[in-house]
Amino acid sequence: MSDQSSSDQQFRIEHDTMGEVKVPVDALYRAQTQRAVENFPISGKTLEPNHIHALAQIKKAAAKANAELGVLDEERAQAIVAAADEVISGAHDGHYPIDVFQTGSGTSSNMNTNEVLATLATRRLKDAGSENEVHPNDHVNASQSSNDVFPTSVHVAVTGALINDLKPALDRLASSLEKKAEEFASVVKSGRTHLMDATPVTLGQEFGGYAAQVRYGIERVDASLPRVAEVPLGGTAVGTGINTPKGFSARVIELLAEETGLPITEARNHFEAQANRDGLVEASGQLRNIAYSLMKINNDLRWMGSGPNTGLGEIFIPDLQPGSSIMPGKVNPVICEAAIMVCAQVIGNDTTVALSSTNGAFELNVGIPVMAANLLESIRLLANTSTVMADKMIDGIEANEERCSFLAGASPSIVTPLNKVIGYEAAAKIAKHSVAQKMTVREAVIDLGYVERGEVTEAQLDEALDTMSMTHPN
């Protein structure tokens, strides 16, 4: 590393195979990172922190494997491991300035990691009195290529985020919904199909359905994990493993799994794993499914909470903040609205991931950085939203039992059990009469003379029109 430029105290001069580059004097990175910063001033969006940490975890495992296999001397290997631990801790996230929209293989971010670790490791060796230096390519990147390291880092980061962030958050949301399902088990309300009155259900049954949607989302995540956790590390440039010592692939992945505590496995076919990102597409599709589930749940909740006087008003959603700058006293279902926007973002992210998967040509996909950014953002958004939904909304929802009971009894569809007594056509006539005359179904039956004529008895009417029994007919 050259000395700081005397003509400009804010920069130092670095060299790479293309010549000289001015780099911020305090930057841990070097020339290739700076070139990428200058080449891609596009979005201002950089790698997610857990992606940065995943890259360092790979470098740590590679250094250990290289030392064991005689590729790297123990002194340099230990220095790289220690440097990687610093990055994994999050201490140097600010030294990863490259835009997400960069070279499609992620080479720039791989070199960013190589340079940061080389700088940290070299400083550590000098502090210990060693004259050895650590080179970004020759040492930190030994036995590796951007083409296997960067996609592996995505799979590691996504696997970790799914297991450690999303699944616990979904479990929290499902548990909250399940508690409400139990609490609302005896609250009868009108069912609705096509947004029209249908036969009764309990509010507990509806919340149980929402809980099941979330639980199935966890199952979908679990189903995709074996493919997401399968990594191409060891395939180097094109999947052949050129420039790796014998046994490197298996050992580095074993060490990586130990380091991360994740179920990381070696690709069953390195050529498939190198060229395609189908596992990421699968995971993104599962996130899209979860987003659609949450969108449905939140739309239902805001419908049921609509009002207070001119909507359905079947539930009370916790008041969190004033809802209008002009209408005093107005309160809105803000968590529902935020969650629905998150779902739209996740669905859009999935489209980007799916389209980026088509950027695979022969031995490499060149849309990996944006796939990583969108997947990790989707996981973060869904995890945070699930927690917010549970903590700030679901836990505090209350049932308006009186309103629910009234609407259940007012639904003309509660005539349905009378089909077995007086037939479908007569029951339809009663339902239409009930609506037209603005009376209950029971009143309509009596008004049309069915009891007087003996076609149905009062006892049969009581039994047939018991709304709670309609929610558990068997």
VEXRO-536032 format. One record per residue (C-alpha): residue number from 1; residue in three letters; x, y, z. Coordinates in Angstrom, 2 decimals. Each point is the difference from the previous one (the first is absolute). Layout:
ZAKOL   n res       x       y       z
ZAKOL NUM ALA       X       Y       Z
...
END
This chain:
ZAKOL   n res       x       y       z
ZAKOL   1 MET    0.00    0.00    0.00
ZAKOL   2 SER    1.53    3.35   -0.98
ZAKOL   3 ASP    0.32    3.08    2.18
ZAKOL   4 GLN   -2.60    2.70    0.18
ZAKOL   5 SER    0.22    2.48   -2.87
ZAKOL   6 SER    1.76    3.19    1.10
ZAKOL   7 SER   -2.05    2.13   -2.43
ZAKOL   8 ASP   -3.36   -1.10    1.36
ZAKOL   9 GLN   -0.25   -0.89    3.68
ZAKOL  10 GLN   -3.47   -1.64   -0.41
ZAKOL  11 PHE    1.16   -2.77   -2.34
ZAKOL  12 ARG    2.74   -2.54   -0.47
ZAKOL  13 ILE    1.17   -1.57   -3.25
ZAKOL  14 GLU   -0.66   -3.72   -0.53
ZAKOL  15 HIS    1.03   -2.18   -2.93
ZAKOL  16 ASP   -1.63   -2.91   -1.80
ZAKOL  17 THR    0.56   -1.67   -3.37
ZAKOL  18 MET   -1.59    2.97   -1.76
ZAKOL  19 GLY    2.12    2.69    1.64
ZAKOL  20 GLU   -0.31    2.58    2.75
ZAKOL  21 VAL   -3.18    0.85    1.92
ZAKOL  22 LYS   -0.69    2.67    2.64
ZAKOL  23 VAL   -1.61   -1.62    3.07
ZAKOL  24 PRO   -1.31    1.76    3.13
ZAKOL  25 VAL    2.85    0.06    2.46
ZAKOL  26 ASP   -1.86   -1.76    2.82
ZAKOL  27 ALA   -1.66   -2.65   -2.19
ZAKOL  28 LEU    0.78   -3.64    0.75
ZAKOL  29 TYR   -0.67   -0.86   -3.63
ZAKOL  30 ARG    2.36    0.56   -2.92
ZAKOL  31 ALA    0.08    0.66   -3.72
ZAKOL  32 GLN   -2.53   -2.44   -1.39
ZAKOL  33 THR   -2.66    1.03    2.49
ZAKOL  34 GLN    0.56    3.66   -0.80
ZAKOL  35 ARG   -0.30   -0.67   -3.74
ZAKOL  36 ALA   -3.36   -1.66    0.63
ZAKOL  37 VAL   -1.18    2.93    2.13
ZAKOL  38 GLU    0.82    2.35   -2.86
ZAKOL  39 ASN   -1.47   -2.27   -2.67
ZAKOL  40 PHE   -3.37   -0.64    1.64
ZAKOL  41 PRO   -1.43    3.23    1.50
ZAKOL  42 ILE   -3.49   -1.38   -0.59
ZAKOL  43 SER   -2.32   -0.58    2.96
ZAKOL  44 GLY    1.95    0.81    3.14
ZAKOL  45 LYS   -1.14   -3.38    1.30
ZAKOL  46 THR    2.81   -2.26    1.23
ZAKOL  47 LEU    0.15   -3.62    1.18
ZAKOL  48 GLU   -2.17   -0.96    2.96
ZAKOL  49 PRO    2.10   -0.38    3.19
ZAKOL  50 ASN   -0.67   -3.73    0.33
ZAKOL  51 HIS    1.22   -0.46   -3.57
ZAKOL  52 ILE    3.25    1.78    0.86
ZAKOL  53 HIS    0.40   -2.25    3.02
ZAKOL  54 ALA   -0.68   -3.10   -2.09
ZAKOL  55 LEU    2.82    0.96   -2.37
ZAKOL  56 ALA    2.37    0.26    2.96
ZAKOL  57 GLN   -1.18   -3.35    1.36
ZAKOL  58 ILE    0.92   -1.61   -3.32
ZAKOL  59 LYS    3.45    1.62    0.01
ZAKOL  60 LYS    0.56   -1.22    3.56
ZAKOL  61 ALA   -0.89   -3.58   -0.93
ZAKOL  62 ALA    2.12    0.19   -3.15
ZAKOL  63 ALA    3.04    1.24    1.93
ZAKOL  64 LYS   -0.28   -2.87    2.45
ZAKOL  65 ALA   -0.44   -2.58   -2.78
ZAKOL  66 ASN    2.90    1.47   -2.00
ZAKOL  67 ALA    2.25   -0.20    3.04
ZAKOL  68 GLU   -0.94   -3.61    0.66
ZAKOL  69 LEU    0.65   -0.91   -3.65
ZAKOL  70 GLY    3.34    1.82   -0.22
ZAKOL  71 VAL   -1.12    2.79   -2.31
ZAKOL  72 LEU    0.40    2.74    2.61
ZAKOL  73 ASP    2.56    0.39    2.78
ZAKOL  74 GLU   -1.39   -0.13    3.53
ZAKOL  75 GLU    1.01    3.57    0.87
ZAKOL  76 ARG   -1.91    1.58   -2.88
ZAKOL  77 ALA   -2.93   -2.36    0.45
ZAKOL  78 GLN   -0.41    0.94    3.65
ZAKOL  79 ALA    0.22    3.69   -0.86
ZAKOL  80 ILE   -2.75   -0.40   -2.61
ZAKOL  81 VAL   -2.17   -1.92    2.45
ZAKOL  82 ALA    0.39    2.74    2.61
ZAKOL  83 ALA   -0.75    2.69   -2.59
ZAKOL  84 ALA   -3.07   -1.91   -1.13
ZAKOL  85 ASP   -1.27   -0.15    3.57
ZAKOL  86 GLU    0.17    3.80    0.15
ZAKOL  87 VAL   -2.09    0.29   -3.16
ZAKOL  88 ILE   -2.45   -2.65    1.18
ZAKOL  89 SER   -0.56    2.03    3.15
ZAKOL  90 GLY   -1.27    2.91   -2.12
ZAKOL  91 ALA    2.87    2.29    0.98
ZAKOL  92 HIS    0.91    0.83   -3.59
ZAKOL  93 ASP   -3.34    0.09   -1.86
ZAKOL  94 GLY    0.77    3.60   -1.03
ZAKOL  95 HIS    2.91   -1.18   -2.12
ZAKOL  96 TYR   -2.30   -1.75   -2.48
ZAKOL  97 PRO   -1.08    2.95   -2.18
ZAKOL  98 ILE   -0.68   -1.75   -3.33
ZAKOL  99 ASP   -3.44    0.38   -1.53
ZAKOL 100 VAL   -2.26   -3.05   -0.31
ZAKOL 101 PHE   -0.22    0.72   -3.72
ZAKOL 102 GLN    3.52   -1.09   -0.93
ZAKOL 103 THR    1.65   -2.76   -1.98
ZAKOL 104 GLY   -2.53   -2.83   -0.09
ZAKOL 105 SER    2.32   -2.62    1.50
ZAKOL 106 GLY    0.60    2.08    3.12
ZAKOL 107 THR    3.73    0.11   -0.80
ZAKOL 108 SER    0.25    3.57    1.28
ZAKOL 109 SER   -1.45   -0.93    3.40
ZAKOL 110 ASN    2.17   -3.10    0.21
ZAKOL 111 MET    3.08    2.15   -0.64
ZAKOL 112 ASN   -1.31    2.55    2.50
ZAKOL 113 THR    0.05   -2.78    2.60
ZAKOL 114 ASN    3.41   -1.24   -1.11
ZAKOL 115 GLU    1.46    3.51    0.27
ZAKOL 116 VAL   -1.51    0.81    3.39
ZAKOL 117 LEU    1.18   -3.29    1.47
ZAKOL 118 ALA    3.45    0.37   -1.55
ZAKOL 119 THR    0.39    3.45    1.55
ZAKOL 120 LEU   -1.18   -1.12    3.43
ZAKOL 121 ALA    2.10   -3.18   -0.09
ZAKOL 122 THR    3.15    1.86   -1.13
ZAKOL 123 ARG   -0.42    2.55    2.81
ZAKOL 124 ARG   -0.38   -2.83    2.49
ZAKOL 125 LEU    3.20   -1.68   -1.21
ZAKOL 126 LYS    1.96    3.27    0.10
ZAKOL 127 ASP   -1.27    0.69    3.51
ZAKOL 128 ALA    1.36   -3.43    0.96
ZAKOL 129 GLY    3.40    0.84   -1.50
ZAKOL 130 SER   -0.36   -2.07   -3.19
ZAKOL 131 GLU    1.21    1.30   -3.35
ZAKOL 132 ASN   -2.45   -2.17   -1.92
ZAKOL 133 GLU   -2.80    1.69   -1.90
ZAKOL 134 VAL   -3.37   -1.47   -0.94
ZAKOL 135 HIS   -1.00    0.38   -3.66
ZAKOL 136 PRO   -3.70    0.28   -0.95
ZAKOL 137 ASN    0.25   -2.48   -2.87
ZAKOL 138 ASP    2.94   -2.24    0.84
ZAKOL 139 HIS   -0.96   -0.60    3.62
ZAKOL 140 VAL   -3.53    1.08    0.92
ZAKOL 141 ASN   -1.43   -1.29   -3.29
ZAKOL 142 ALA    2.19   -3.12   -0.20
ZAKOL 143 SER   -1.80   -3.07   -1.43
ZAKOL 144 GLN   -3.06    2.18   -0.76
ZAKOL 145 SER   -1.69    1.98   -2.74
ZAKOL 146 SER   -2.63    2.72    0.16
ZAKOL 147 ASN   -2.13   -2.41   -2.00
ZAKOL 148 ASP   -0.27   -2.48    2.88
ZAKOL 149 VAL    0.58    2.29    2.99
ZAKOL 150 PHE   -2.61    2.66   -0.73
ZAKOL 151 PRO   -2.93   -2.33   -0.75
ZAKOL 152 THR    0.97   -2.09    3.03
ZAKOL 153 SER   -0.12    3.15    2.12
ZAKOL 154 VAL   -3.54    0.68   -1.21
ZAKOL 155 HIS   -1.16   -3.50    0.85
ZAKOL 156 VAL    1.64    0.19    3.42
ZAKOL 157 ALA   -1.51    3.41    0.78
ZAKOL 158 VAL   -3.46   -1.00   -1.23
ZAKOL 159 THR    0.08   -3.31    1.88
ZAKOL 160 GLY    1.00    1.76    3.20
ZAKOL 161 ALA   -2.64    2.70   -0.40
ZAKOL 162 LEU   -2.75   -2.55   -0.68
ZAKOL 163 ILE    0.90   -2.14    3.00
ZAKOL 164 ASN    1.02    2.65    2.53
ZAKOL 165 ASP   -2.25    2.91   -0.94
ZAKOL 166 LEU   -3.04   -0.92   -2.07
ZAKOL 167 LYS   -1.04   -3.30    1.55
ZAKOL 168 PRO   -0.01    1.29    3.61
ZAKOL 169 ALA   -1.94    3.10   -1.09
ZAKOL 170 LEU   -2.60   -2.08   -1.82
ZAKOL 171 ASP   -0.27   -2.28    3.03
ZAKOL 172 ARG   -0.60    3.06    2.18
ZAKOL 173 LEU   -2.78    1.18   -2.32
ZAKOL 174 ALA   -1.59   -3.45   -0.27
ZAKOL 175 SER    0.01   -0.38    3.79
ZAKOL 176 SER   -1.68    3.39    0.41
ZAKOL 177 LEU   -2.70   -0.96   -2.50
ZAKOL 178 GLU   -0.48   -3.38    1.67
ZAKOL 179 LYS   -0.57    1.66    3.37
ZAKOL 180 LYS   -2.64    2.23   -1.54
ZAKOL 181 ALA   -1.60   -3.02   -1.69
ZAKOL 182 GLU   -0.42   -1.56    3.42
ZAKOL 183 GLU   -1.20    3.25    1.57
ZAKOL 184 PHE   -2.61    0.54   -2.74
ZAKOL 185 ALA   -1.17   -3.62   -0.20
ZAKOL 186 SER   -3.54    0.84    1.20
ZAKOL 187 VAL   -0.44    3.25   -1.95
ZAKOL 188 VAL   -2.48   -0.72   -2.81
ZAKOL 189 LYS    0.07    2.28   -3.04
ZAKOL 190 SER   -1.24    0.06   -3.55
ZAKOL 191 GLY    2.08   -1.89   -2.48
ZAKOL 192 ARG    0.59    1.73   -3.33
ZAKOL 193 THR    0.65   -1.28   -3.49
ZAKOL 194 HIS    0.30    2.36   -2.99
ZAKOL 195 LEU   -0.17    2.74    2.70
ZAKOL 196 MET   -3.65   -1.01    0.42
ZAKOL 197 ASP   -1.75   -1.44    3.06
ZAKOL 198 ALA    0.52   -3.72    0.47
ZAKOL 199 THR   -0.68   -2.55    2.72
ZAKOL 200 PRO    1.52    0.70    3.44
ZAKOL 201 VAL    3.51   -0.75    1.17
ZAKOL 202 THR    1.73    0.82    3.24
ZAKOL 203 LEU    2.55    2.75    0.18
ZAKOL 204 GLY    2.25   -2.66    1.51
ZAKOL 205 GLN   -0.33   -2.14   -3.12
ZAKOL 206 GLU    1.07    2.92   -2.16
ZAKOL 207 PHE    3.02    0.76    2.18
ZAKOL 208 GLY    0.85   -3.70    0.04
ZAKOL 209 GLY    0.04    0.14   -3.79
ZAKOL 210 TYR    2.38    2.95    0.07
ZAKOL 211 ALA    2.28   -1.82    2.43
ZAKOL 212 ALA    0.04   -3.02   -2.31
ZAKOL 213 GLN    1.01    2.21   -2.95
ZAKOL 214 VAL    2.99    1.21    1.97
ZAKOL 215 ARG    0.90   -3.51    1.19
ZAKOL 216 TYR   -0.13   -1.23   -3.60
ZAKOL 217 GLY    2.37    2.86   -0.86
ZAKOL 218 ILE    2.51   -1.45    2.47
ZAKOL 219 GLU   -0.45   -3.40   -1.64
ZAKOL 220 ARG    0.67    1.56   -3.41
ZAKOL 221 VAL    3.23    1.54    1.29
ZAKOL 222 ASP    1.06   -3.35    1.44
ZAKOL 223 ALA   -0.79   -1.72   -3.29
ZAKOL 224 SER    2.32    2.31   -1.94
ZAKOL 225 LEU    2.92   -0.02    2.46
ZAKOL 226 PRO    1.79   -3.11   -1.32
ZAKOL 227 ARG    0.49    1.64   -3.40
ZAKOL 228 VAL    0.75    3.46    1.41
ZAKOL 229 ALA    2.65   -1.45    2.33
ZAKOL 230 GLU    1.76   -1.86   -2.84
ZAKOL 231 VAL    3.04    2.06   -1.06
ZAKOL 232 PRO    2.40    0.05   -2.98
ZAKOL 233 LEU    3.13    0.78    2.04
ZAKOL 234 GLY    2.97   -1.91   -1.38
ZAKOL 235 GLY   -1.09    0.19   -3.62
ZAKOL 236 THR    2.14    3.15   -0.52
ZAKOL 237 ALA   -0.36    1.56   -3.45
ZAKOL 238 VAL   -2.30   -2.34   -1.94
ZAKOL 239 GLY   -0.77   -2.93    2.30
ZAKOL 240 THR    3.08   -2.12   -0.73
ZAKOL 241 GLY    1.81    1.05    3.18
ZAKOL 242 ILE    3.07    1.22   -1.86
ZAKOL 243 ASN    2.77    1.34    2.31
ZAKOL 244 THR   -1.33   -1.81    3.07
ZAKOL 245 PRO    1.94   -2.67    1.89
ZAKOL 246 LYS   -1.49   -3.46    0.29
ZAKOL 247 GLY   -2.59   -0.17    2.75
ZAKOL 248 PHE   -0.50    3.76    0.19
ZAKOL 249 SER   -3.71    0.05   -0.94
ZAKOL 250 ALA   -1.11   -2.45    2.64
ZAKOL 251 ARG    2.22    1.44    2.73
ZAKOL 252 VAL   -0.78    3.67   -0.56
ZAKOL 253 ILE   -3.74   -0.70    0.01
ZAKOL 254 GLU    0.34   -2.10    3.15
ZAKOL 255 LEU    1.80    2.89    1.69
ZAKOL 256 LEU   -2.55    2.50   -1.30
ZAKOL 257 ALA   -2.85   -2.05    1.44
ZAKOL 258 GLU    1.80   -0.13    3.36
ZAKOL 259 GLU    0.68    3.74   -0.09
ZAKOL 260 THR   -3.57    1.02   -0.82
ZAKOL 261 GLY   -1.93   -2.73    1.80
ZAKOL 262 LEU   -2.10   -0.31   -3.14
ZAKOL 263 PRO   -0.92   -3.18   -1.94
ZAKOL 264 ILE    2.36    0.91   -2.86
ZAKOL 265 THR    0.73   -2.82   -2.43
ZAKOL 266 GLU    2.20   -0.39   -3.06
ZAKOL 267 ALA   -1.68    0.20   -3.38
ZAKOL 268 ARG   -0.95   -3.41   -1.31
ZAKOL 269 ASN    0.92    1.26   -3.47
ZAKOL 270 HIS    2.45    2.89   -0.13
ZAKOL 271 PHE   -0.86    0.88   -3.57
ZAKOL 272 GLU   -3.68    0.41    0.82
ZAKOL 273 ALA    0.88    1.92    3.16
ZAKOL 274 GLN    2.46    2.27   -1.79
ZAKOL 275 ALA   -2.19    0.91   -2.95
ZAKOL 276 ASN   -3.44    0.28    1.57
ZAKOL 277 ARG   -1.65    1.61    2.99
ZAKOL 278 ASP   -3.12   -2.15    0.03
ZAKOL 279 GLY    0.14   -0.47    3.77
ZAKOL 280 LEU   -0.22    3.76    0.49
ZAKOL 281 VAL   -2.91    0.21   -2.43
ZAKOL 282 GLU   -1.78   -2.71    1.98
ZAKOL 283 ALA    0.57    1.83    3.29
ZAKOL 284 SER   -1.22    3.26   -1.48
ZAKOL 285 GLY   -3.14   -1.72   -1.21
ZAKOL 286 GLN   -0.70   -1.20    3.53
ZAKOL 287 LEU    0.45    3.55    1.30
ZAKOL 288 ARG   -2.46    1.20   -2.62
ZAKOL 289 ASN   -2.50   -2.61    1.24
ZAKOL 290 ILE    0.43    1.22    3.56
ZAKOL 291 ALA   -0.50    3.57   -1.18
ZAKOL 292 TYR   -3.29   -0.91   -1.65
ZAKOL 293 SER   -1.11   -1.71    3.23
ZAKOL 294 LEU    0.82    3.05    2.10
ZAKOL 295 MET   -1.71    2.26   -2.51
ZAKOL 296 LYS   -3.21   -2.04    0.27
ZAKOL 297 ILE    0.12   -0.04    3.80
ZAKOL 298 ASN    0.55    3.75    0.25
ZAKOL 299 ASN   -2.73    0.79   -2.51
ZAKOL 300 ASP   -2.46   -2.15    1.98
ZAKOL 301 LEU    0.97    1.68    3.25
ZAKOL 302 ARG   -0.50    3.51   -1.30
ZAKOL 303 TRP   -3.36   -0.97   -1.50
ZAKOL 304 MET   -1.13   -1.48    3.32
ZAKOL 305 GLY    1.31    3.03    1.87
ZAKOL 306 SER   -1.55    2.54   -2.36
ZAKOL 307 GLY   -2.22    2.65    1.49
ZAKOL 308 PRO   -0.54    0.82    2.74
ZAKOL 309 ASN   -3.56    0.82   -1.05
ZAKOL 310 THR   -0.24   -0.56   -3.75
ZAKOL 311 GLY    2.10   -3.14   -0.47
ZAKOL 312 LEU   -0.11   -3.60    1.16
ZAKOL 313 GLY    1.29    0.80    3.48
ZAKOL 314 GLU    0.38   -3.64    1.04
ZAKOL 315 ILE    3.40    0.48    1.65
ZAKOL 316 PHE    1.83    2.80    1.74
ZAKOL 317 ILE    3.54    0.49   -1.34
ZAKOL 318 PRO    2.32    1.77    2.49
ZAKOL 319 ASP    0.20    3.78   -0.45
ZAKOL 320 LEU    3.63    0.92   -0.64
ZAKOL 321 GLN    0.03    3.55   -1.37
ZAKOL 322 PRO   -2.29    2.77   -1.28
ZAKOL 323 GLY   -1.25   -0.86   -3.45
ZAKOL 324 SER   -0.65    3.35   -1.58
ZAKOL 325 SER    1.41    3.51   -0.07
ZAKOL 326 ILE   -3.48    1.42   -0.68
ZAKOL 327 MET   -2.56   -2.43    1.50
ZAKOL 328 PRO    0.23    0.07    3.81
ZAKOL 329 GLY   -0.31   -3.33    1.78
ZAKOL 330 LYS    0.60   -2.10   -3.12
ZAKOL 331 VAL    2.16   -3.10    0.55
ZAKOL 332 ASN    1.19   -2.26   -2.80
ZAKOL 333 PRO    1.21   -3.64   -0.23
ZAKOL 334 VAL    3.59    1.12   -0.55
ZAKOL 335 ILE    1.70   -3.34    0.67
ZAKOL 336 CYS   -2.23   -1.68   -2.59
ZAKOL 337 GLU    0.87    2.65   -2.54
ZAKOL 338 ALA    3.75   -0.18    0.65
ZAKOL 339 ALA   -0.10   -3.80   -0.23
ZAKOL 340 ILE   -1.87    0.10   -3.30
ZAKOL 341 MET    2.63    2.34   -1.44
ZAKOL 342 VAL    2.72   -2.37    1.19
ZAKOL 343 CYS   -1.77   -2.85   -1.76
ZAKOL 344 ALA   -0.11    1.98   -3.23
ZAKOL 345 GLN    3.75    0.64    0.30
ZAKOL 346 VAL    0.74   -3.69    0.59
ZAKOL 347 ILE   -2.11   -1.00   -3.00
ZAKOL 348 GLY    1.89    2.53   -2.13
ZAKOL 349 ASN    3.32   -1.26    1.35
ZAKOL 350 ASP   -0.96   -3.51   -1.05
ZAKOL 351 THR   -0.60    1.18   -3.55
ZAKOL 352 THR    3.52    1.44   -0.06
ZAKOL 353 VAL    1.47   -3.22    1.38
ZAKOL 354 ALA   -1.86   -2.10   -2.54
ZAKOL 355 LEU    1.06    2.18   -2.92
ZAKOL 356 SER    3.59    0.09    1.24
ZAKOL 357 SER    0.09   -3.78   -0.06
ZAKOL 358 THR   -0.30    0.23   -3.79
ZAKOL 359 ASN    3.40    1.74   -0.07
ZAKOL 360 GLY    1.68   -3.37    0.20
ZAKOL 361 ALA    2.03   -0.79   -3.11
ZAKOL 362 PHE    2.09   -3.16   -0.22
ZAKOL 363 GLU    2.12   -0.23    3.19
ZAKOL 364 LEU   -1.10    3.09    1.94
ZAKOL 365 ASN   -2.99    2.11    0.95
ZAKOL 366 VAL    0.76    3.73   -0.15
ZAKOL 367 GLY   -2.93    1.34    1.98
ZAKOL 368 ILE    1.07   -1.19    3.44
ZAKOL 369 PRO    0.51    3.27    1.93
ZAKOL 370 VAL   -3.52    1.28   -0.58
ZAKOL 371 MET   -1.43   -3.44    0.78
ZAKOL 372 ALA    1.85    0.10    3.31
ZAKOL 373 ALA   -1.10    3.53    0.83
ZAKOL 374 ASN   -3.66   -0.68   -0.76
ZAKOL 375 LEU   -0.16   -3.34    1.78
ZAKOL 376 LEU    1.67    1.31    3.14
ZAKOL 377 GLU   -2.18    3.11   -0.03
ZAKOL 378 SER   -3.13   -2.13   -0.37
ZAKOL 379 ILE    0.99   -2.22    2.92
ZAKOL 380 ARG    0.79    3.03    2.17
ZAKOL 381 LEU   -3.27    1.73   -0.90
ZAKOL 382 LEU   -2.14   -3.09    0.58
ZAKOL 383 ALA    1.72   -0.81    3.29
ZAKOL 384 ASN   -0.33    3.53    1.35
ZAKOL 385 THR   -3.59    0.33   -1.22
ZAKOL 386 SER   -1.05   -3.31    1.56
ZAKOL 387 THR    1.40    1.12    3.34
ZAKOL 388 VAL   -1.63    3.42   -0.24
ZAKOL 389 MET   -3.35   -1.55   -0.92
ZAKOL 390 ALA    0.10   -2.28    3.03
ZAKOL 391 ASP    1.31    2.53    2.51
ZAKOL 392 LYS   -1.87    3.12   -1.03
ZAKOL 393 MET   -3.24   -1.36   -1.45
ZAKOL 394 ILE   -1.00   -3.67    0.33
ZAKOL 395 ASP    0.72   -0.26    3.73
ZAKOL 396 GLY   -2.25    2.99    0.67
ZAKOL 397 ILE   -2.95   -0.81   -2.27
ZAKOL 398 GLU   -3.36   -0.24    1.78
ZAKOL 399 ALA   -3.27   -1.43   -1.27
ZAKOL 400 ASN   -3.16    2.10   -0.23
ZAKOL 401 GLU   -2.14   -2.97    1.03
ZAKOL 402 GLU   -3.29    1.85   -0.12
ZAKOL 403 ARG    0.61    1.23   -3.52
ZAKOL 404 CYS    1.21   -3.42   -1.15
ZAKOL 405 SER   -3.10   -1.70    1.43
ZAKOL 406 PHE   -2.33    2.52   -1.58
ZAKOL 407 LEU    1.54   -0.35   -3.46
ZAKOL 408 ALA    0.02   -3.80    0.27
ZAKOL 409 GLY   -3.75    0.03    0.71
ZAKOL 410 ALA   -0.66    2.60   -2.69
ZAKOL 411 SER    1.57   -2.02   -2.79
ZAKOL 412 PRO   -2.70   -1.42   -2.28
ZAKOL 413 SER    2.26   -2.99   -0.61
ZAKOL 414 ILE   -0.84   -1.42    3.43
ZAKOL 415 VAL   -3.12   -1.33   -1.70
ZAKOL 416 THR    2.22   -2.73   -1.48
ZAKOL 417 PRO   -0.74   -2.67    2.69
ZAKOL 418 LEU   -3.71    0.29   -0.87
ZAKOL 419 ASN    0.77   -1.56   -3.39
ZAKOL 420 LYS   -0.31   -3.40    1.67
ZAKOL 421 VAL   -3.42    0.87    1.41
ZAKOL 422 ILE   -1.83    2.04   -2.68
ZAKOL 423 GLY    2.31   -0.32   -3.04
ZAKOL 424 TYR    2.38    2.31   -1.83
ZAKOL 425 GLU   -2.57    2.04   -1.95
ZAKOL 426 ALA   -2.14    0.78    3.04
ZAKOL 427 ALA    3.13    0.93    1.98
ZAKOL 428 ALA    1.08    2.33   -2.83
ZAKOL 429 LYS   -3.42    1.67    0.10
ZAKOL 430 ILE    0.40    0.57    3.76
ZAKOL 431 ALA    3.49    1.47   -0.45
ZAKOL 432 LYS   -1.22    2.47   -2.66
ZAKOL 433 HIS   -3.02    0.95    2.12
ZAKOL 434 SER    2.31    0.61    2.99
ZAKOL 435 VAL    2.15    2.40   -1.99
ZAKOL 436 ALA   -2.90    1.76   -1.71
ZAKOL 437 GLN   -1.97    0.55    3.20
ZAKOL 438 LYS    3.09    0.73    2.14
ZAKOL 439 MET   -0.88   -2.69    2.52
ZAKOL 440 THR    1.83   -2.97    1.47
ZAKOL 441 VAL   -0.21   -3.43   -1.62
ZAKOL 442 ARG   -2.07   -1.26    2.91
ZAKOL 443 GLU   -2.46    2.89   -0.44
ZAKOL 444 ALA   -0.16   -0.70   -3.73
ZAKOL 445 VAL   -0.84   -3.68    0.56
ZAKOL 446 ILE   -2.87    0.96    2.28
ZAKOL 447 ASP   -1.12    2.90   -2.21
ZAKOL 448 LEU   -0.28   -2.30   -3.02
ZAKOL 449 GLY   -2.21   -2.44    1.98
ZAKOL 450 TYR    2.32   -3.04    0.10
ZAKOL 451 VAL   -0.55   -0.49    3.75
ZAKOL 452 GLU   -3.73    0.70   -0.20
ZAKOL 453 ARG   -0.40   -2.56   -2.79
ZAKOL 454 GLY    2.00   -2.56    1.96
ZAKOL 455 GLU    2.76   -0.30   -2.62
ZAKOL 456 VAL    2.55    0.71    2.74
ZAKOL 457 THR   -0.41   -0.03    3.76
ZAKOL 458 GLU    1.28    2.56    2.50
ZAKOL 459 ALA    2.35   -2.65    1.38
ZAKOL 460 GLN    1.39   -0.75   -3.46
ZAKOL 461 LEU    0.42    3.72   -0.58
ZAKOL 462 ASP    1.91    0.43    3.26
ZAKOL 463 GLU    2.30   -2.88   -0.83
ZAKOL 464 ALA    0.57    0.98   -3.63
ZAKOL 465 LEU    0.70    3.67    0.74
ZAKOL 466 ASP    2.47   -0.55    2.86
ZAKOL 467 THR    2.99    1.88   -1.45
ZAKOL 468 MET    2.60   -1.65    2.25
ZAKOL 469 SER   -1.12   -3.48   -1.07
ZAKOL 470 MET    0.49    1.08   -3.62
ZAKOL 471 THR    3.70    0.50    0.66
ZAKOL 472 HIS    0.39   -3.65    1.10
ZAKOL 473 PRO   -2.69   -1.87   -2.01
ZAKOL 474 ASN    1.59   -3.42    0.52
END
